[in-house]
Amino acid sequence: MLSFVDKYFDVYQLRQEIAANPQLWNEFDIRTNHPQSPHREMSDIFVRYNARENFKGDRHRFNDPHEPVWWKAAEKLPAVQPIVADLMQAVGGIQLGMVLITRLPAGNECYPHIDMGWHATTYSKYAVQIASHPKQHFYVENERLSAVPGECYFFDNSKRHGVVNASDQDRVTMIVCIQIGDVSCR
């Protein structure tokens, strides 16, 4: 359910670009704005997903089948695309889905949940660690890991998963959704 990708990514430039653009956090807060969302203690930067203009107020319909596009944040974070291209090549990806950068502040949690819907069942999920601390960990059911910046891991989002940040530093992760082969990610 958790496995490291045999590739290290240089995330220094991306970390600098994110720091230089704090206005990008939660520009679109569909995952974080609901008081019962498992992501409510996090902040997001949508870099690629369903076109923003397709959002008509219904978060479930927005996650229906769509052709992902790069959002304006990609222009301010040019280091994203080379990392994503290298990851696509490393895992044999045939279709790129969402690219989302998440931040979990010190002392907070992404609560246990299972991802549902079309996007979650169409794409495999990979996490590229951008900033971390040993007192932070990601878990899927009974497995857990603490990745260092530049490490990348696959996780099975159809299983109960979450993140705990018991450190005094923000945890920043880029989630890259990739379709592998011509079958479902499972």
Secondary structure, 3 states (H helix, E strand, C coil): CEEECCCCCCCHHHHHHHHCCHHHCCCCCCCCCCCCCCCCCCEEEEEEECCHHHCCCCHHHHCCCCCCEECCHHHHCCCHHHHHHHHHHHHCEEEEEEEEEEEECCCCEEEEECCCCHHHHHCEEEEEEEECCCCEEEEECCEEECCCCCCEEEECCCCCEEEEECCCCCEEEEEEEEEECCCCCC
